[in-house]
Amino acid sequence: MDEFELIRRFYGEVSEVDAVARARALARLRSPRRMSGRAVAIVIGTAAALVAVAVGLSAVSLRRDVGSDPTQDPARIELRALARLAEGRDLAVGGRPVVYERTESLEQESVDVIDTGREILAEVRRATETWRSPNGSVLQISEVVSVRFTSEQDRDAWRDLGHEVPAVGDVQRVEIPSGEIPFPDLSDLPLEPDALVARLREGWWPQPLEDDAETLLAIADLLARGDAGPELRSALFQAAANLESVELLGAWRDPQGDQGIGFAAGPDRDVVIVVDHDTSTLLSIEERLGASNTWIAFQEVATVNGPGDRPSPVA
């Protein structure tokens, strides 16, 4: 089974065998989340965009002064402090072999009405658990928490077009055997910040990343992975500090209300990440494309004995 057939099995919106579908498949499977809006935009333009808006405290934006000393830029100072903090912290605590990640996300799924050119949007909230084994196999279980259409007419039109309407409680189970799809090895990523940015922009996603917003998103995807070690996470924060347009937002709340420190990139703050200032843990990625919003919040990272196992509750 090739990667296109695998993605068709788990993501029913793919209907054509072509290079775009294959690129989207690889990008979705590499990420710890279902494809973000920005990542979708990288790979396929506008299809099924998943985007997010910053939901934060009223923080003062600390934009760069072009004429100032770049080493004193507030965003760079904070990101390098986080890099130092990350050097001594392993996200996936414990000696068990399988990395467990738990997230919650708000996504937008779409169906095109070909006759009219209209796009029907469904806002879907999901709780997802992912298990990453040392041999490269991945298990992901995702459950629909809520579904919202703009109107009941849109819900009916979605169904009339022959598409299954997402329902609360729907569960998707994705199992990717070792070697089924060629995942890039995290150990292949360089730890020198400039080289790391270059590698992410040219060779990590199926297509090159075009701007700082796309690059910050790729960095955040890796910061969230439980199998990213302290050295790599430190290098990722340093790489983010080297992005010319990254902006410090100051104190910022993630979509679930947890407070951290916010950073943004893009002319309209297209990508916002929120980081726990005390632990260097990534709290959320929030994205914006036009009027559409999406986000993913990272709730737990741990190690467990095998796929399907869950961490023991904290007493």
TORVEXLO-301100 format. One line per 4 residues: their letters; for each residue x, y, z of C-alpha. Coordinates in steps of 0.001 Angstrom, whole numbers, plus 500000, padded with zeros to 6 digits. Layout:
<recs>
a	X Y Z  ...
</recs>
This chain:
<recs>
mdef	500000 500000 500000  501527 503362 498981  501121 506594 500939  498234 507806 498771
elir	496216 504661 499316  496943 504873 503034  495731 508455 503258  492607 507649 501246
rfyg	491823 505002 503806  491887 507438 506703  491040 510825 505169  488122 510382 502808
evse	488271 513824 501191  491156 512782 498934  489704 511654 495634  492439 511819 492997
vdav	495772 510070 492680  498165 512900 491952  501290 514562 493275  499300 517084 495311
arar	497397 514375 497167  500611 512495 497886  502278 515651 499178  499337 516364 501438
alar	499384 512801 502725  503025 512952 503732  502658 516355 505363  499637 515274 507399
lrsp	501297 512104 508573  504549 513804 509559  502798 516295 511793  501668 515535 515374
rrms	498276 516891 514323  495944 516707 511393  497192 519192 508829  497141 522790 509933
grav	495700 525481 507738  499129 526889 507055  500504 523461 506205  497556 522778 503931
aivi	498207 526090 502256  501827 525082 501718  500886 521818 500085  497573 522336 498308
gtaa	496696 525991 498357  493166 526479 499672  491751 522981 500081  490280 522229 503518
alva	492202 525044 505194  492656 524683 508925  493475 528033 510426  493563 529691 513813
vavg	493305 533004 515591  495226 534089 518640  493054 533937 521755  495179 535916 524145
lsav	495468 538364 526943  495579 541993 525979  499323 541958 525437  501441 544685 523911
slrr	503059 543602 520651  506810 544111 520726  507639 544586 517044  511129 544880 515671
dvgs	512722 548244 515195  514539 547766 511892  517305 550113 512886  517945 548578 516299
dptq	520529 546031 517368  519027 542643 516387  520696 540944 519344  518551 543090 521654
dpar	515275 542270 519923  512756 541138 522591  511614 538096 520595  515182 536885 520119
ielr	516021 537389 523775  512992 535376 524926  513453 532591 522367  517113 532158 523291
alar	516169 532027 526964  513712 529247 526079  516489 527508 524130  518662 527451 527249
laeg	515745 526126 529287  514995 523393 526733  518581 522084 526872  517910 520469 530229
rdla	514347 519253 529720  513140 516097 527999  509429 516324 527139  508764 512589 527203
vggr	509748 511826 530767  510330 508190 531683  512248 505250 530309  509406 503494 528514
pvvy	509924 502991 524775  506775 504500 523206  506104 508257 523161  502500 509253 523942
erte	501025 512628 522905  497547 513977 523704  496092 517033 521959  492842 518843 521319
sleq	492235 520761 518115  489734 522956 516338  489741 522287 512596  487774 523330 509569
esvd	486759 520771 506985  485201 521694 503661  483179 520355 500766  482991 522204 497443
vidt	479680 522566 495628  480978 522244 492080  477929 523688 490337  478006 526948 492279
grei	481616 527145 493391  480442 527549 496982  482401 525998 499832  480583 524439 502780
laev	482555 524570 506013  482266 522398 509103  484037 523423 512310  485189 520210 513994
rrat	486773 519872 517417  488759 516697 518071  490595 515035 520936  493560 513033 519638
etwr	496035 510568 521109  499196 509585 519247  501703 506823 519987  505153 506899 518330
spng	507187 503701 518566  510996 503496 518240  510669 501474 515017  508850 504371 513312
svlq	505325 502977 513546  502543 505359 514573  499114 504805 516104  496676 507716 516251
isev	493154 507686 517694  491026 510782 517215  487492 511411 518527  485102 514148 517433
vsvr	484157 516339 520409  481882 518845 518646  480710 519788 515149  479289 523108 513997
ftse	477945 524114 510587  477084 527688 509638  473473 526582 509175  471306 523483 509076
qdrd	471001 524031 505334  474767 523631 505024  474619 520438 507061  471910 519064 504764
awrd	473802 520127 501625  476945 518392 502904  474966 515174 503300  473150 515600 499958
lghe	476518 515789 498197  477235 512277 499426  479665 513151 502217  479382 511687 505682
vpav	478577 514370 508236  481046 514334 511155  479239 513393 514362  480153 513764 518025
gdvq	481737 510523 519177  483047 509504 515739  486435 507835 516149  489213 507602 513576
rvei	491984 505083 514127  495128 505396 512035  497815 502706 512204  500995 503197 510223
psge	503324 500172 510314  507077 500633 510469  508414 501433 507004  504950 501922 505452
ipfp	505676 505603 504778  509203 507094 504748  509292 509519 507657  512319 511824 507938
dlsd	514501 510907 510906  514708 513655 513542  518358 512735 514072  519053 513913 510499
lple	518169 517513 511372  521176 519792 511928  521514 521497 515307  523144 524696 514029
pdal	520265 527240 513882  520836 528662 510381  521392 525205 508914  518271 523965 510692
varl	516149 526775 509193  517548 526006 505740  516819 522282 506119  513240 522904 507250
regw	512603 525349 504415  513982 523165 501659  513720 519545 502678  511338 518795 505522
wpqp	507874 519449 504072  506945 518059 500644  507251 521577 499208  509592 524442 500192
ledd	508465 526832 502925  508115 530326 501541  508098 532665 504533  508690 533036 508255
aetl	505103 532086 509159  505400 528740 507395  508826 528181 508947  507611 529028 512466
laia	504794 526516 511968  507266 523795 510959  509431 524630 513989  506395 524477 516286
dlla	505317 521105 514870  508694 519695 515867  508776 521422 519264  505541 519617 520119
rgda	506817 516152 519311  507526 514031 522339  510375 512266 520531  512241 515548 519910
gpel	515161 515496 522348  516452 518440 524416  519272 519315 521989  516928 519480 519014
rsal	514306 521490 520905  516982 523955 522012  518148 524297 518405  514548 524826 517263
fqaa	514068 527755 519640  517344 529242 518402  516208 528732 514819  512958 530579 515613
anle	515041 533410 517068  516805 533727 513725  513586 534319 511786  513608 537949 510748
svel	509931 538760 511282  509125 536768 514422  507325 539006 516904  507026 538781 520689
lgaw	503427 539103 521858  504173 538992 525568  501831 537264 528033  499317 535268 525991
rdpq	496640 532667 526684  496236 529564 524596  492779 528551 523302  492073 526570 526476
gdqg	492973 529407 528802  496474 528388 529888  498869 531309 530081  502269 531382 528450
igfa	504342 533662 526278  503252 534280 522700  505199 534625 519455  503812 535379 515998
agpd	504961 535445 512394  503370 536669 509199  501974 540090 508236  498652 539374 509951
rdvv	500039 537168 512713  499222 534222 510478  500841 531805 512938  500876 532267 516716
ivvd	502583 529871 519112  502227 529915 522888  505023 528503 525067  505141 527816 528800
hdts	507779 530284 529980  508800 528118 532938  509212 524764 531180  509703 525556 527442
tlls	506717 523267 526687  504701 524273 523624  501122 524963 524705  499447 525677 521372
ieer	499677 526590 517716  497051 529010 516429  496577 529936 512780  494680 532407 510671
lgas	493879 532291 506959  491295 534886 506036  488207 534576 508235  488826 530930 509113
ntwi	490274 529919 512446  491887 526804 513846  494169 525774 516655  495761 522817 518368
afqe	496504 522645 522104  499115 520200 523415  497897 518672 526641  500215 515833 527611
vatv	503444 514115 526583  504722 510982 528301  506261 507578 527650  504355 504308 527851
ngpg	505148 500641 527364  503300 500114 524090  500861 501552 521522  497410 501959 523046
drps	498748 502278 526604  498006 505498 528469  500009 507239 531201  498979 506453 534742
pva	496869 509209 536327  498798 511490 538661  497736 510801 542249
</recs>
